[in-house]
Amino acid sequence: MEYAVLGWPPDGPTLRLDYRQFSYAGKFVMSNTGKAVAREGEEIVGAIAFNEDRTDETALWLRYVTVKGDRRGEGIGASLVSFVTETAHERGYDTVKIAVNNPFAYEAVWKAGFGYTGEQTGIAELVCAHPGNRSQTRYQAGLDEYRSREGLSDEEQAFLSRKATAQPPK
């Protein structure tokens, strides 16, 4: 797997992804966000769009993370998030943030070294940051936010049940 930053905000490149294979594909055609990809050979299997925080020039926000539909669950998203985060810190950003809207994404960014800030944004998205609080208590607090929601899928409910007493992923 090869990881590459294609460009930084505000002069990021456009990236055309097949909407049938990638969630949020339309968000990657914007040119004001940075982009990074995970590739196998010439095939893009994952992508991230990101931009600077409007009020804090030392913070970078990961806005959209997508993995090709038939490759989800392989850890590609978490690995790509880790790569972009490390590269952003090397570039001088003190903090990297992401808002996640489901427990699977929450688990993936936790694996990438993020911690739950205790904040929410957007439509009930949990804000996670790197570096951040990665304690057992904070990990479970984020999962509890999802547990309190109505309309969870059977998969989400089963996942949250399995994680009820789990230690945070490494």
N, C-alpha and C positions, 0 to 999 in steps of 0.2 A: 504494500500500500504506500502510495506517495501522497504527501500533504503539501499544499502550496498556497501561499497568499497571492492572489491575482492582482490586488490593488487595495489601497487604503482610502478611507473617506477623506475629503468629500469627493475625490476624483476616481472613485472605484469603477471598474469595468462593468459592462452589462454581461449577463450570463443567461443564456436561453436553455431552460430545462424543460423536459417533456412533462406537462401537467398530469399526464396519466400515470407517470412513474414517481413524481416528486410532489409532496405537499408543498404549498407556498410557492410553487414555481413562478408565479407572476411577480413575486416580490424581488426576484433576482434580476429583473430587467431594468430596475432603477439604477441610475448611474451615480447617485450621491452616496451610496454605501460601499464600504469595502467588501471584498468577497474572498473566500478561501474555499478550496475544494479538497476532497479525498479522491484519488484516482487509482485505478488499476489499469496500467497501460494507458490507453487513450480514453478509457471509459470513466466518466465521472460517476461516482457512487454515493457521494455526499457533498453538501455545500453549506456554507454559513454566510449570511450577510450581516454586517456590523457597522456601527457608526459611533462617533464620539458623543458623550453626554452633552446636552445643550447647556448645562449649568456648571459642569466640572470638567475642565480640559484634561484632567489627569485620569478620567474614567472612560472606559470603552464599553458599549453595550452590544452584546450579541443579540441580534434581532430575530433572525430566522435560521433555524437549523433544520436541514432536511436530508433524509437518506432515501436512496432508491427503494421503492416498495419491496422488492424481492430480497433486499439486503438488510432490512430492519432486524434488530435483535442481535446483530453480530458485534456490537460495540463500536461501530464506525463513527456514530455521532459523538459518543463520549471521547473517542480518540481525537477526532477533529476539533472538538471543543478544547481539549487539552493542548493541542498544537497551537491553535489560535491564541489561547490564553498565554501560553509561554512566549510566543512571538510578540504579543502585545506588551507584556511586561518588559521584554528585551528592548522594545521600541520606546519605552519610557512611561507607559500607562501604569499608574499605581494600583488601580482597581479595574477588574473586569466584572460586568454584571450581566445577568440574564433573567428574564421573567418566564417562568414555565407554567403551563396550564393543565398539566396532568401528572399523575404520580410516576409514570414511566420516564418522562422527561426529567422530573425531579431526581429520580434515582440515577439517571445517566449523568446529569451535571454534578451530582454528589461524587460519582466515580471519577469525574474529571477534576476533583479538588475543590469544588464550590461548597459553600455553606449557606443555609437559609438565614436571611437577615431579619426575619420577623415582619417584613413589610410585604404589602400586596400592591399591585398596579393593574391597569387595564381591566379586563373582565376576569377578576378573581385569579390573577396570575401571581404566583409566589416569586418574590425577588430573591435571587441567590447571588452571592458575590465571591470573588477570588481576589485576595484572601478573604476568608470568612470564618464564622463560628461553625466548627465541625463537631461539636459535642453530640453525644448520644441524645441528650435532652432536646437540643435544637433540631436534630434529625427527625426525631419523633414528633416534634411540634409541627414541622412541615407536613408530615404524613397525616397528623391529626386534622390539619386544615382540609385536606382532601376527604378524610373520613366523614367530616361534618357536612359534606355536600350531598345534595339530592341529584338523582339522575346519573349516578356512576354506572358504567357498564359492568357486566358480570366479571369481565377480566380485571377491571380496576378494583372491584370489591375483593376479589380473590387475592390479588396482589397485596392490597392493603392489609388484609387479614394475615397473610403469611409474614408480613413485616411488623406485626404488632409488637413484638418484643425483640426484634432483630437489632443487632449492632449496625452502625452505619457502614456502608461499603467502603472499602479501601481504594 
